[in-house]
Amino acid sequence: MSDPASNSTTTSEPRATIKRSRRWSTVWIVPFVALALGAWLVWEHYRSLGPLVYVRFETADSIVSGKTDVRARSVSIGMVEAVTLAKDLQSVIVAIRMQPDSEELLREGSRFWVVKPRISAADVSGLGTIITGAYIELDPGDGREDVHHFDGLEKPPITSSSVPGLRLVLEADNPGSLNVGSPIYYKGFEVGRVEQRSFDIKSRRTNFDIFIGDPYAELVHEGTAFWNSSGVDISAGADGFRVRTPSFQAMLSGGATFAVPPGAVVGKEATNGTVFTLFPDEEATRKATFVADRRCLLFFDQSVRGLQNDAPVEFRGIPLGRVVDISFDYAPTGEKRVPVLIEVDPSVLRNPSQKAANEKIDLAEAVSQGLRAKLGTASLLTGALYIDIDFVEDAPPATMGKVGEYEVFPTHSSGLVQLEAKVNAILTKIEALPIEDTLNKFGDTAESLTATTTDARAALAEINKLLSREETQNLTAELDATLNQVRASVSSLGPSGAIQGDLHRTLDELRAALRAFKTLSNTIDDKPNSLIFGRDNKGGDPVPRSRR
């Protein structure tokens, strides 16, 4: 049992109260300040670094980490931090740390490429980097911002995306020598460049991205045609040969020219991305202006060797259309003639009385008037043919038929075929002639002539023998003597010769005898009995006699 007094003393003693301090010590401010300062320094460092972008290139040629910088308009705006292989091992990824104030340059459509020495037929660039070293050029785009992954270009673009102008696409079946950097001309003046060349697997055509700067972009309209002008154009016409040569630069790097073909509709101004066809030459653009809205089939009995697709169809030298195809697929069963499918623009045959431009041409009426199609020779040198449509005089009656979905246009034999037929007829007549018998007779005649010639030679030999005899030589002397005697006899018949005087006297006597005979004849006529009784000499006047 405890003592009560002692318990009361114990309970009355005071006890100390312990209280914990709730104040932070000023010492703790130091680490907090250090932490905040460190965070601020990290933020400032991160903010001062600028954005990090990744550019994919095929190779890392001339790119060095920590040395190759990035420039825009010759101003440094970044540095290459790292170069690594891509996961597909087919390209490299270049990490570029940009400056903070270059954020606006990183847009959709921005282009990166390595500037280094390049030499091509179009131009020479990047020679300054031989001393300063290669660098990466940035051409800012105009798309959305905050883009950090790009595909780099292996070749520098021809024009900057910030240059105002018009960007178009050209499609070509045969691009020729046209390439990246080739000039674009308008009437011989350079107004643009080819920026990119690619091949479309689906269409099997070559595509060109071209740029035409302001103010020349206003020259391009919907009806504009582009053609390849990099080759030498040689043509022959009625006024002789014409040779057109492009500029020396176009001959080296290629080139294209554009214009609105004669007769084409100009249309509205072209916009970015408009697709045009690149024609092989200027002549092809003129042919393309024809709107061939009608297709017809032609059937030829003769060979069509030399006639090709796209061969012209003409009416008296005026382009009317072209040949689309030559195939027996269009021929009905049993047809042996060669079918040729053409497309034409019948408006060329428009009658002056047809005022409306959209009035349909009645080909059937023209056919009834003698309009026919025939083959013509386009070139004697190459043997190329074309389709010549013209009115034929005294043509056999014909009408427009139809095979499947196509109209059948009547044809007529060409002049060469008719000439060939005439030549064949002449050769047939010549073949029917009895040439063999004639040659046999000619042979017999030749043999007879040979025998006659032999006989003549023998006769001449005999004559030579006769003339060489002594008697023949003496005969010549005797003939000379005889001729001398004849000359002497003839000389005696001259005016002073004796024979001439005797002849005169004889003639005088003959005249006197004739007069006496005439007198006797008159007497007998007057008096027939005078021969018996004699003449009556009574001296009367003579009685005139009647004229007998």
Secondary structure, DSSP 4 states (H G I P E B T S, - for coil): ---HHHHHHHHTS--PPP----PPPGGGHHHHHHHHHHHHHHHHHHHHH--EEEEEES--TT--TTT-EEEETTEEEEEEEEEEE-TTSSSEEEEEEE-GGGGGG-BTT-EEEEE--EE-SS-EE-TTHHHH--EEEEE--SS-B---EEE-BSS--SS-TTS-EEEEEEEES--TT--TT-EEEETTEEEEEEEEEEEETTTTEEEEEEEEETTGGGG-BTT-EEEE-SS-EEEEETTEEEEE---HHHHHH--EEEE--TT----SBP-TT-EEEEESSHHHHHHHT----EEEEEEESS--TT--TT-EEEETTEEEEEEEEE-GGGSPTT--SEEEEEEE-GGGG--TT---TTPPP-HHHHHHTTEEEEEEES-TTT--EEEEEEE-TTPPP---EEETTEEE--B---HHHHHHHHHHHHHHHHHHS-HHHHHHHHHHHHHHHHHHHHHHHHHHHHHHHHHTSHHHHHHHHHHHHHHHHHHHHHHTTSTTSHHHHHHHHHHHHHHHHHHHHHHHHHHHHH-TTHHHH----S-PPPPPPPP-
